């Protein structure tokens, strides 16, 4: 990477990381803490409170993506972070589960993911795009691992309301990062003609990626409705579950680095991508088999395999979406992509809560396995996007031709 690419990747990965840390801090303890609120005796409503963030974010990702194409990436990101911070402080002051749902809805309304990803794509070349997106994915994964360790301790000291207040403070810090650390938007992006939404909605490769990101995050949130309870059943209380989460997440990063980047350079991105989809499907079947009598070792092994597949997909999918999207409609394309991601969060939380209520963990993992199979079938005809040649490669080709 060039110094500008490193600065862009580092600053925007920091924005993603700080914002997602606030969200992840509540995830391991949300179901347990929310049960103490008035109205918190209904698992379906708790699942709704977890997932409503994804619904409002999904509704606004496309408008924010289009706004970033029209009015500028950094201006749009700043506005979204202000709305996200406001929702965090509303959730922090919530007296009931209903107000908690309102706060989570406002958090989702700060839908900056498309604008951040589009800005990162604007500032990086194709040949380093996956590495840049992987930095974002790794930062998110590290924040997830950190939250698994810190959330129970913080929740014991400051409660769920304190976690939401901390989330709001982190969002305000992200505004400073965007303003003073992130490089300016490229001039060629500001002068570029704007594309039409129809270009994005009719693009077959983007449609496959959009379905994939929906399924991936629906499965992620749905399974998290059931996994903490299974670990408790296995004899590991909430305060010690990080002892399983942390090593599985960190170990999966090494697997991603060892597998994704070398195989992508050798032209095996499609095989790695489809293998990761299949791996997560097998993991859901594994959870289904052990749900009746879970053990800590079995749960840890399955979580490790899940994060191996998840991290590969989390790094490769947005890179692929940014590369196949028309450059002049990149914000719109990533807006649709992130809309489906957010809707996946909502559907996963709501459906996972409902299935846990009516069918238990077996219903949750059975539905997740079916979704992964559907994704594998739809993704099978995919082709890995061709990267643009660097100036050095172009000169070398011209020299060889002459």
ZALO-398135 format. One record per residue: residue in one letter; x, y, z of N, C-alpha, C in turn; residue number from 0. Coordinates in steps of 0.1 Angstrom, whole numbers. Example, Ala and Ser with C-alpha at 12.3 -4.5 7.8 and 13.67 -1.06 7.14 Angstrom:
<recs>
  aa    n_x    n_y    n_z   ca_x   ca_y   ca_z    c_x    c_y    c_z    i
   A    132    -57     78    123    -45     78    132    -33     78    0
   S    128    -22     71    137    -11     71    129      0     79    1
</recs>
This chain:
<recs>
  aa    n_x    n_y    n_z   ca_x   ca_y   ca_z    c_x    c_y    c_z    i
   X      8    -12      0      0      0      0      9     13      0    0
   X      4     23     -6     10     36     -6      7     42      8    1
   X     15     53     12     12     59     25     -3     65     25    2
   X     -8     70     14    -22     75     14    -32     63     16    3
   X    -29     52     10    -38     40     12    -37     35     26    4
   X    -25     35     32    -24     31     46    -32     40     55    5
   X    -31     53     52    -38     63     61    -53     62     59    6
   X    -58     60     47    -72     58     45    -77     45     51    7
   X    -70     35     49    -74     22     55    -74     22     70    8
   X    -63     28     76    -62     29     90    -73     37     97    9
   X    -76     49     91    -85     58     97   -100     52     95   10
   X   -103     47     84   -117     42     82   -119     29     89   11
   X   -108     21     90   -109      9     99   -112     13    113   12
   X   -105     24    118   -108     29    131   -122     33    133   13
   X   -128     40    123   -142     44    124   -151     32    125   14
   X   -149     22    116   -157     10    117   -155      3    131   15
   X   -142      2    135   -139     -5    147   -146      2    159   16
   X   -145     15    161   -150     22    173   -165     21    173   17
   X   -171     23    161   -186     22    160   -191      8    163   18
   X   -184     -2    157   -188    -16    160   -185    -21    174   19
   X   -175    -15    180   -172    -19    194   -184    -15    203   20
   X   -190     -3    200   -201      1    208   -213     -9    206   21
   X   -215    -13    194   -226    -23    191   -223    -37    197   22
   X   -210    -41    196   -207    -54    200   -207    -55    216   23
   X   -204    -44    222   -203    -45    237   -216    -49    243   24
   X   -227    -45    236   -240    -49    242   -245    -63    238   25
   X   -239    -68    227   -244    -81    221   -242    -93    231   26
   X   -231    -95    238   -230   -107    246   -239   -106    259   27
   X   -243    -94    263   -250    -93    275   -265    -88    273   28
   X   -268    -85    260   -281    -78    258   -293    -87    262   29
   X   -293    -99    258   -304   -108    261   -306   -109    276   30
   X   -295   -110    283   -296   -112    298   -300    -99    305   31
   X   -294    -88    301   -297    -75    307   -310    -70    303   32
   X   -314    -71    291   -327    -66    286   -339    -73    293   33
   X   -337    -85    298   -348    -92    305   -352    -85    318   34
   X   -343    -77    323   -346    -70    336   -354    -57    333   35
   X   -356    -53    321   -364    -41    318   -379    -44    318   36
   X   -387    -35    322   -402    -37    320   -405    -41    306   37
   X   -412    -52    304   -415    -58    291   -404    -67    286   38
   X   -394    -70    294   -383    -78    290   -385    -93    292   39
   X   -397    -97    296   -400   -111    298   -404   -119    286   40
   X   -404   -112    274   -408   -118    261   -395   -120    252   41
   X   -391   -132    250   -379   -134    242   -380   -129    228   42
   X   -392   -129    222   -394   -124    209   -392   -109    208   43
   X   -396   -101    219   -394    -87    219   -379    -84    222   44
   X   -373    -92    229   -358    -90    231   -351    -92    217   45
   X   -355   -102    210   -349   -104    197   -352    -93    188   46
   X   -364    -87    189   -368    -75    181   -359    -63    185   47
   X   -356    -62    197   -348    -51    202   -333    -52    197   48
   X   -329    -65    196   -315    -67    191   -315    -64    176   49
   X   -325    -68    169   -325    -67    154   -330    -55    148   50
   X   -338    -47    155   -344    -35    150   -334    -25    144   51
   X   -322    -25    150   -311    -17    145   -309    -20    130   52
   X   -309    -33    127   -307    -36    113   -318    -32    104   53
   X   -330    -31    108   -341    -27    100   -340    -13     96   54
   X   -338     -4    106   -337     10    103   -324     13     95   55
   X   -314      6     98   -301      8     90   -304      4     76   56
   X   -311     -8     74   -314    -12     61   -322     -3     52   57
   X   -331      4     59   -340     13     52   -332     26     47   58
   X   -321     29     54   -314     41     51   -301     40     45   59
   X   -296     27     43   -283     26     36   -283     31     22   60
   X   -293     28     14   -294     33      1   -294     48      0   61
   X   -303     55      8   -303     70      8   -290     75     12   62
   X   -283     69     22   -270     74     26   -260     72     15   63
   X   -260     60      9   -251     58     -2   -253     67    -14   64
   X   -265     70    -18   -268     80    -28   -263     93    -24   65
   X   -266     97    -12   -262    110     -7   -246    112     -7   66
   X   -239    101     -4   -225    101     -5   -220    103    -19   67
   X   -227     98    -29   -224    100    -43   -226    114    -47   68
   X   -237    120    -42   -241    134    -46   -234    145    -38   69
   X   -234    143    -25   -229    154    -16   -216    152    -10   70
   X   -210    141    -12   -196    138     -7   -197    128      4   71
   X   -186    119      5   -186    108     14   -184    113     29   72
   X   -175    122     31   -171    126     45   -183    134     51   73
   X   -190    142     44   -201    150     49   -212    140     53   74
   X   -215    130     45   -225    120     48   -222    112     60   75
   X   -209    108     61   -205     99     72   -207    107     85   76
   X   -203    120     85   -204    128     97   -219    129    102   77
   X   -228    131     93   -242    132     96   -247    119    102   78
   X   -243    108     96   -247     95    101   -242     92    115   79
   X   -230     96    118   -224     93    131   -231    102    142   80
   X   -236    114    138   -243    122    148   -256    115    151   81
   X   -263    110    141   -276    103    144   -274     90    152   82
   X   -263     83    149   -259     71    157   -257     74    171   83
   X   -249     85    174   -247     89    188   -259     92    195   84
   X   -268    100    188   -281    103    194   -289     91    199   85
   X   -290     81    190   -297     68    193   -290     61    205   86
   X   -277     62    206   -270     55    217   -274     62    230   87
   X   -275     75    230   -278     82    243   -293     80    246   88
   X   -302     79    236   -316     75    239   -317     62    245   89
   X   -309     52    240   -309     38    246   -304     38    260   90
   X   -294     47    262   -288     47    276   -298     52    286   91
   X   -307     61    282   -317     67    291   -330     59    291   92
   X   -331     48    284   -343     41    282   -348     35    295   93
   X   -361     38    299   -366     32    312   -373     19    310   94
   X   -377     16    297   -384      3    294   -378     -3    282   95
   X   -382    -15    279   -378    -22    267   -383    -15    254   96
   X   -394     -9    255   -399     -1    244   -390     10    240   97
   X   -386     18    250   -376     29    247   -363     24    243   98
   X   -359     12    247   -347      6    243   -348      3    228   99
   X   -359     -2    223   -362     -4    209   -361      9    201  100
   X   -366     20    207   -365     33    200   -351     37    199  101
   X   -343     36    209   -329     39    208   -321     31    198  102
   X   -324     18    198   -317      9    188   -321     13    174  103
   X   -334     17    172   -338     22    159   -331     34    154  104
   X   -329     43    164   -321     55    160   -307     52    157  105
   X   -301     43    165   -287     39    162   -286     34    147  106
   X   -296     26    143   -295     21    130   -297     31    119  107
   X   -304     42    123   -306     53    113   -294     60    109  108
   X   -283     58    117   -270     64    113   -263     54    104  109
   X   -268     53     92   -264     42     83   -252     46     75  110
   X   -240     46     80   -228     51     73   -219     41     67  111
   X   -223     28     68   -214     17     63   -212     19     48  112
   X   -222     21     40   -220     22     26   -211     34     22  113
   X   -213     45     29   -204     57     26   -190     55     30  114
   X   -188     48     42   -174     45     46   -167     35     36  115
   X   -174     25     33   -169     15     24   -166     21     10  116
   X   -175     30      5   -173     36     -8   -161     45     -7  117
   X   -159     53      3   -148     62      5   -135     54      5  118
   X   -135     42     12   -123     34     12   -120     28     -2  119
   X   -130     25     -9   -128     20    -23   -123     31    -32  120
   X   -128     43    -30   -123     54    -38   -108     56    -36  121
   X   -103     54    -24    -89     57    -20    -79     46    -21  122
   X    -84     34    -26    -74     23    -28    -75     17    -42  123
   X    -64     11    -46    -63      5    -59    -69     -9    -58  124
   X    -73    -15    -70    -79    -28    -70    -70    -39    -64  125
   X    -57    -38    -67    -48    -48    -62    -46    -49    -47  126
   X    -49    -38    -40    -48    -38    -25    -62    -37    -19  127
   X    -73    -38    -27    -86    -35    -21    -90    -46    -11  128
   X    -88    -59    -14    -91    -69     -5    -84    -68      8  129
   X    -71    -65      7    -63    -63     19    -68    -51     27  130
   X    -72    -40     20    -78    -29     27    -91    -32     34  131
   X    -99    -39     27   -112    -43     33   -110    -53     44  132
   X    -99    -61     43    -96    -71     54    -92    -64     66  133
   X    -85    -52     65    -81    -44     76    -94    -40     84  134
   X   -104    -36     76   -117    -32     82   -123    -44     89  135
   X   -123    -55     82   -129    -67     88   -121    -72    100  136
   X   -108    -71     99   -100    -76    111   -102    -66    123  137
   X   -104    -53    120   -106    -44    131   -120    -47    138  138
   X   -130    -50    129   -143    -54    135   -142    -66    143  139
   X   -135    -76    138   -133    -89    145   -126    -87    158  140
   X   -115    -78    158   -108    -76    171   -117    -69    181  141
   X   -126    -60    176   -135    -53    185   -145    -63    191  142
   X   -149    -72    182   -158    -83    187   -152    -91    198  143
   X   -139    -95    196   -132   -103    206   -130    -94    219  144
   X   -127    -82    217   -125    -73    229   -138    -72    236  145
   X   -149    -70    229   -162    -69    236   -166    -81    244  146
   X   -162    -93    238   -166   -105    245   -159   -106    259  147
   X   -147   -100    260   -139   -100    272   -145    -89    281  148
   X   -146    -77    275   -149    -65    284   -164    -64    287  149
   X   -173    -69    279   -187    -66    281   -192    -71    294  150
   X   -190    -83    298   -195    -88    311   -190    -79    323  151
   X   -177    -76    322   -171    -68    333   -177    -54    333  152
   X   -178    -47    321   -184    -34    321   -199    -34    325  153
   X   -206    -44    320   -220    -45    323   -222    -46    338  154
   X   -213    -54    345   -214    -55    360   -212    -42    367  155
   X   -204    -33    360   -200    -20    367   -209     -9    363  156
   X   -213     -8    350   -221      4    346   -234      0    340  157
   X   -237    -13    338   -250    -17    333   -251    -15    318  158
   X   -262    -20    313   -265    -18    299   -266     -4    295  159
   X   -272      5    304   -273     19    301   -259     25    299  160
   X   -250     21    307   -236     27    306   -229     22    293  161
   X   -232     10    289   -226      5    276   -231     14    265  162
   X   -244     17    265   -249     25    254   -244     39    255  163
   X   -242     45    266   -236     58    268   -221     58    262  164
   X   -214     47    265   -200     46    260   -201     45    244  165
   X   -211     38    239   -212     37    225   -214     51    218  166
   X   -222     60    225   -224     73    220   -211     81    220  167
   X   -203     80    230   -190     87    231   -181     82    220  168
   X   -180     69    217   -172     64    207   -176     69    193  169
   X   -189     71    191   -194     76    178   -190     91    176  170
   X   -190     99    187   -185    112    186   -170    113    183  171
   X   -163    103    189   -148    103    186   -146     99    171  172
   X   -155     91    165   -153     88    151   -154    100    142  173
   X   -163    110    146   -164    122    138   -151    129    137  174
   X   -143    130    148   -130    136    148   -121    129    139  175
   X   -121    115    139   -112    108    130   -115    111    116  176
   X   -128    111    112   -132    114     98   -127    128     94  177
   X   -129    137    103   -125    151    100   -110    154     98  178
   X   -102    148    107    -88    152    108    -78    141    104  179
   X    -82    129    103    -73    118    100    -75    113     86  180
   X    -88    110     82    -91    104     69    -87    114     58  181
   X    -80    109     48    -76    118     36    -88    124     29  182
   X    -86    135     23    -97    141     15   -102    131      4  183
   X   -114    134     -1   -120    126    -11   -112    129    -24  184
   X   -110    118    -33   -103    120    -45   -110    130    -54  185
   X   -103    139    -61   -109    148    -70   -117    142    -81  186
   X   -112    130    -86   -118    124    -97   -132    118    -93  187
   X   -134    115    -80   -147    111    -76   -157    122    -76  188
   X   -152    134    -71   -161    145    -70   -166    150    -84  189
   X   -158    148    -95   -161    152   -108   -168    141   -116  190
   X   -169    129   -111   -175    118   -118   -190    119   -121  191
   X   -195    115   -133   -209    116   -135   -216    105   -126  192
   X   -228    108   -122   -236     99   -113   -243     88   -120  193
   X   -243     76   -115   -249     65   -122   -264     64   -118  194
   X   -271     54   -124   -285     52   -121   -286     40   -112  195
   X   -297     40   -103   -299     29    -95   -302     16   -103  196
   X   -308     18   -114   -311      6   -122   -299     -2   -126  197
   X   -287      5   -128   -275     -2   -131   -271    -12   -120  198
   X   -274     -8   -107   -270    -16    -96   -280    -27    -94  199
   X   -292    -25    -96   -303    -35    -93   -304    -46   -103  200
   X   -298    -43   -115   -298    -53   -126   -285    -61   -127  201
   X   -276    -58   -119   -262    -64   -120   -262    -78   -114  202
   X   -260    -88   -122   -261   -102   -116   -251   -105   -105  203
   X   -239   -101   -107   -228   -104    -97   -231    -96    -84  204
   X   -236    -84    -85   -240    -77    -73   -252    -83    -66  205
   X   -261    -88    -74   -273    -94    -68   -269   -107    -59  206
   X   -260   -115    -65   -255   -126    -57   -248   -122    -44  207
   X   -240   -111    -45   -233   -107    -33   -243   -101    -23  208
   X   -253    -94    -28   -263    -88    -19   -271    -99    -11  209
   X   -275   -110    -18   -281   -121    -11   -272   -127     -1  210
   X   -259   -128     -5   -249   -134      4   -247   -127     17  211
   X   -246   -113     16   -244   -106     28   -256   -106     37  212
   X   -268   -106     31   -280   -108     39   -280   -121     47  213
   X   -277   -132     40   -278   -145     47   -267   -145     57  214
   X   -255   -140     54   -244   -141     64   -247   -135     77  215
   X   -253   -123     77   -255   -115     89   -268   -119     96  216
   X   -278   -125     88   -289   -131     94   -286   -143    102  217
   X   -277   -151     97   -272   -163    104   -264   -159    116  218
   X   -255   -149    114   -247   -145    126   -255   -140    138  219
   X   -265   -132    135   -273   -127    147   -283   -137    152  220
   X   -289   -145    143   -298   -156    148   -291   -166    157  221
   X   -279   -170    153   -272   -180    161   -268   -175    174  222
   X   -266   -161    175   -262   -155    188   -273   -154    197  223
   X   -286   -156    193   -297   -157    202   -296   -170    210  224
   X   -290   -180    204   -290   -194    210   -276   -197    216  225
   X   -265   -193    210   -252   -197    215   -249   -194    230  226
   X   -252   -182    235   -249   -180    249   -256   -189    258  227
   X   -269   -192    255   -276   -201    264   -271   -215    263  228
   X   -266   -220    252   -260   -233    251   -247   -234    259  229
   X   -239   -223    259   -227   -223    267   -230   -223    282  230
   X   -241   -217    286   -245   -217    300   -249   -232    303  231
   X   -257   -238    294   -261   -252    296   -248   -261    297  232
   X   -238   -258    290   -226   -266    290   -217   -263    303  233
   X   -222   -254    311   -215   -251    324   -206   -239    324  234
   X   -207   -230    314   -199   -218    313   -208   -206    314  235
   X   -208   -199    326   -217   -188    328   -212   -176    319  236
   X   -221   -166    319   -219   -155    309   -206   -147    312  237
   X   -202   -146    325   -190   -139    328   -177   -146    323  238
   X   -178   -159    320   -166   -166    316   -167   -171    301  239
   X   -177   -167    294   -178   -171    280   -167   -166    271  240
   X   -161   -154    275   -151   -149    267   -139   -158    266  241
   X   -138   -167    275   -127   -177    275   -128   -186    263  242
   X   -140   -188    258   -142   -195    245   -141   -186    233  243
   X   -148   -174    234   -149   -165    223   -135   -160    218  244
   X   -128   -155    228   -115   -148    225   -105   -156    217  245
   X   -102   -168    221    -92   -176    213    -98   -181    200  246
   X   -111   -183    199   -116   -187    186   -116   -176    176  247
   X   -119   -164    180   -119   -152    171   -104   -149    167  248
   X    -95   -148    177    -81   -145    173    -75   -156    164  249
   X    -77   -168    168    -72   -179    159    -77   -179    145  250
   X    -89   -175    143    -95   -174    130    -88   -163    121  251
   X    -83   -153    128    -76   -142    120    -64   -148    113  252
   X    -56   -156    120    -44   -162    115    -48   -171    103  253
   X    -59   -179    104    -64   -187     93    -67   -179     81  254
   X    -74   -168     83    -78   -159     72    -66   -154     65  255
   X    -56   -148     72    -44   -143     66    -36   -154     59  256
   X    -36   -166     64    -29   -176     58    -35   -182     45  257
   X    -49   -181     45    -56   -187     34    -61   -177     23  258
   X    -67   -166     27    -74   -157     18    -64   -150      9  259
   X    -54   -143     14    -46   -134      6    -37   -142     -4  260
   X    -30   -153      1    -22   -161     -9    -30   -167    -20  261
   X    -42   -173    -16    -50   -180    -26    -56   -170    -36  262
   X    -60   -158    -31    -65   -148    -40    -55   -144    -50  263
   X    -42   -142    -46    -32   -139    -56    -29   -150    -66  264
   X    -32   -162    -62    -30   -173    -72    -43   -176    -80  265
   X    -53   -168    -78    -65   -170    -86    -76   -180    -81  266
   X    -75   -183    -68    -84   -192    -62    -95   -185    -53  267
   X    -98   -173    -55   -108   -166    -47   -121   -172    -47  268
   X   -126   -177    -59   -139   -183    -60   -140   -196    -51  269
   X   -129   -204    -51   -129   -216    -43   -129   -213    -28  270
   X   -121   -203    -24   -121   -200    -10   -134   -194     -6  271
   X   -140   -186    -14   -153   -180    -11   -164   -191     -9  272
   X   -165   -199    -19   -176   -210    -18   -173   -220     -7  273
   X   -160   -222     -5   -157   -231      7   -160   -225     20  274
   X   -159   -212     21   -163   -206     34   -178   -206     36  275
   X   -185   -204     25   -200   -205     26   -204   -219     31  276
   X   -198   -229     25   -201   -243     29   -197   -246     43  277
   X   -186   -241     47   -181   -243     61   -190   -238     71  278
   X   -196   -226     69   -205   -220     79   -218   -229     79  279
   X   -222   -234     67   -234   -243     67   -231   -255     75  280
   X   -219   -261     74   -216   -273     82   -216   -270     97  281
   X   -211   -258    100   -211   -254    114   -225   -254    120  282
   X   -234   -248    112   -248   -248    117   -254   -262    120  283
   X   -250   -271    111   -254   -285    113   -247   -291    126  284
   X   -235   -287    128   -228   -291    140   -235   -286    153  285
   X   -239   -273    153   -246   -268    164   -259   -275    166  286
   X   -266   -279    155   -278   -286    156   -276   -300    163  287
   X   -265   -306    160   -263   -319    166   -259   -319    180  288
   X   -252   -308    185   -247   -308    199   -257   -300    208  289
   X   -268   -294    202   -277   -286    210   -283   -293    221  290
   X   -286   -306    219   -293   -313    230   -284   -315    242  291
   X   -271   -318    240   -261   -320    251   -248   -312    248  292
   X   -248   -299    248   -236   -291    244   -225   -293    254  293
   X   -213   -293    249   -201   -293    257   -192   -281    253  294
   X   -184   -277    262   -176   -265    260   -166   -267    249  295
   X   -160   -279    248   -150   -281    238   -156   -282    224  296
   X   -168   -288    223   -175   -289    210   -179   -275    206  297
   X   -185   -267    215   -189   -254    211   -177   -245    207  298
   X   -166   -246    214   -155   -239    210   -149   -242    196  299
   X   -149   -255    193   -144   -259    180   -154   -254    169  300
   X   -167   -255    171   -176   -250    161   -175   -235    159  301
   X   -174   -228    170   -172   -213    169   -159   -209    162  302
   X   -149   -217    164   -136   -214    157   -138   -216    142  303
   X   -145   -227    138   -148   -229    124   -157   -218    118  304
   X   -167   -214    126   -176   -203    121   -168   -191    118  305
   X   -159   -186    128   -152   -174    126   -142   -175    115  306
   X   -137   -187    112   -128   -188    100   -135   -185     88  307
   X   -147   -191     86   -155   -188     74   -160   -174     74  308
   X   -165   -169     85   -170   -156     86   -160   -145     82  309
   X   -148   -146     88   -138   -136     85   -134   -135     71  310
   X   -133   -147     64   -129   -147     50   -140   -140     42  311
   X   -153   -143     45   -164   -137     37   -165   -122     40  312
   X   -163   -119     53   -164   -105     57   -153    -96     50  313
   X   -142   -102     47   -131    -94     40   -133    -94     25  314
   X   -137   -106     20   -138   -107      5   -150   -101     -1  315
   X   -162   -102      6   -174    -98     -1   -175    -83     -4  316
   X   -172    -74      6   -172    -59      2   -162    -56     -8  317
   X   -150    -62     -8   -140    -60    -18   -145    -63    -32  318
   X   -152    -75    -33   -157    -79    -46   -168    -70    -50  319
   X   -177    -65    -41   -188    -56    -44   -182    -43    -50  320
   X   -172    -38    -44   -167    -25    -48   -160    -26    -62  321
   X   -155    -38    -65   -147    -40    -77   -157    -43    -89  322
   X   -168    -50    -86   -177    -52    -98   -187    -41   -100  323
   X   -189    -32    -90   -198    -21    -91   -193    -11   -101  324
   X   -201     -4   -109   -197      7   -117   -191     18   -109  325
   X   -179     23   -112   -173     33   -104   -181     45   -101  326
   X   -189     50   -111   -197     62   -109   -209     59   -101  327
   X   -212     47    -97   -224     44    -89   -220     35    -77  328
   X   -207     37    -73   -202     28    -62   -209     31    -49  329
   X   -212     43    -46   -220     46    -33   -233     40    -33  330
   X   -240     40    -45   -254     34    -46   -253     19    -45  331
   X   -243     13    -52   -241     -1    -51   -238     -6    -37  332
   X   -229      1    -30   -226     -3    -16   -237      0     -7  333
   X   -245     10    -11   -257     13     -3   -267      1     -3  334
   X   -269     -4    -15   -278    -16    -16   -272    -28     -9  335
   X   -259    -30    -10   -252    -41     -4   -253    -40     11  336
   X   -251    -28     17   -252    -26     31   -266    -26     36  337
   X   -276    -23     27   -290    -24     31   -293    -39     33  338
   X   -289    -47     24   -291    -62     26   -284    -67     38  339
   X   -272    -62     41   -265    -66     53   -273    -62     66  340
   X   -278    -50     66   -286    -45     78   -299    -52     79  341
   X   -306    -55     68   -318    -63     69   -315    -77     73  342
   X   -304    -82     70   -300    -95     76   -299    -95     91  343
   X   -293    -84     96   -292    -83    111   -307    -83    117  344
   X   -316    -75    110   -329    -74    116   -336    -88    115  345
   X   -336    -94    103   -343   -107    102   -337   -117    111  346
   X   -323   -117    112   -317   -127    121   -321   -125    135  347
   X   -321   -113    140   -325   -111    154   -340   -114    157  348
   X   -348   -109    148   -363   -112    150   -366   -126    148  349
   X   -361   -132    137   -364   -146    134   -358   -155    144  350
   X   -345   -152    148   -339   -160    158   -346   -160    171  351
   X   -351   -148    176   -358   -148    188   -371   -155    187  352
   X   -378   -154    176   -391   -162    174   -389   -177    174  353
   X   -379   -181    166   -376   -195    166   -371   -201    179  354
   X   -363   -193    187   -359   -198    200   -371   -199    209  355
   X   -381   -191    207   -393   -192    215   -402   -204    212  356
   X   -404   -206    199   -413   -217    195   -407   -230    192  357
   X   -394   -231    189   -387   -243    185   -374   -246    192  358
   X   -370   -236    200   -357   -238    207   -345   -237    198  359
   X   -333   -240    203   -321   -238    195   -321   -247    183  360
   X   -327   -259    183   -327   -267    172   -334   -260    160  361
   X   -345   -253    163   -351   -245    152   -342   -234    146  362
   X   -335   -227    155   -326   -217    151   -315   -222    142  363
   X   -308   -233    146   -297   -238    138   -302   -245    125  364
   X   -313   -251    126   -319   -257    114   -322   -247    103  365
   X   -328   -235    107   -331   -225     98   -318   -219     92  366
   X   -308   -217    101   -295   -211     97   -288   -221     86  367
   X   -289   -234     88   -283   -243     79   -290   -242     65  368
   X   -303   -241     66   -311   -240     53   -307   -227     46  369
   X   -306   -216     53   -302   -204     46   -288   -205     40  370
   X   -279   -211     47   -265   -213     41   -265   -221     28  371
   X   -274   -232     28   -275   -240     16   -280   -232      5  372
   X   -291   -224      7   -296   -215     -3   -286   -206     -9  373
   X   -278   -200      0   -267   -191     -5   -257   -198    -13  374
   X   -253   -210     -9   -243   -218    -17   -248   -221    -31  375
   X   -261   -224    -32   -267   -227    -45   -267   -215    -54  376
   X   -271   -203    -48   -271   -191    -56   -257   -186    -60  377
   X   -248   -188    -51   -234   -183    -53   -226   -191    -63  378
   X   -230   -204    -65   -222   -213    -72   -217   -208    -86  379
   X   -226   -202    -94   -222   -197   -107   -212   -185   -107  380
   X   -209   -179    -96   -201   -167    -95   -188   -168   -101  381
   X   -182   -157   -105   -169   -156   -110   -162   -145   -102  382
   X   -149   -148    -99   -142   -138    -91   -139   -126   -100  383
   X   -141   -113    -95   -139   -102   -104   -124   -100   -107  384
   X   -122    -95   -120   -109    -93   -124   -104    -79   -119  385
   X    -92    -79   -113    -87    -66   -108    -81    -58   -119  386
   X    -82    -45   -117    -75    -36   -127    -60    -37   -125  387
   X    -53    -36   -136    -38    -36   -136    -33    -24   -130  388
   X    -22    -25   -123    -15    -14   -117     -7     -7   -129  389
   X     -3      6   -127      5     12   -137     18      5   -141  390
   X     24     -1   -131     37     -9   -133     34    -21   -142  391
   X     22    -28   -139     19    -40   -148     15    -35   -162  392
   X      8    -24   -163      5    -19   -177     17    -16   -185  393
   X     27     -9   -178     39     -6   -185     47    -18   -189  394
   X     47    -28   -180     54    -41   -183     47    -48   -195  395
   X     34    -48   -196     27    -54   -207     30    -47   -220  396
   X     30    -33   -220     33    -25   -232     48    -28   -236  397
   X     57    -29   -227     71    -32   -230     72    -46   -237  398
   X     65    -55   -232     65    -69   -237     59    -69   -251  399
   X     49    -61   -253     42    -61   -266     51    -55   -277  400
   X     60    -46   -273     69    -40   -283     82    -47   -284  401
</recs>
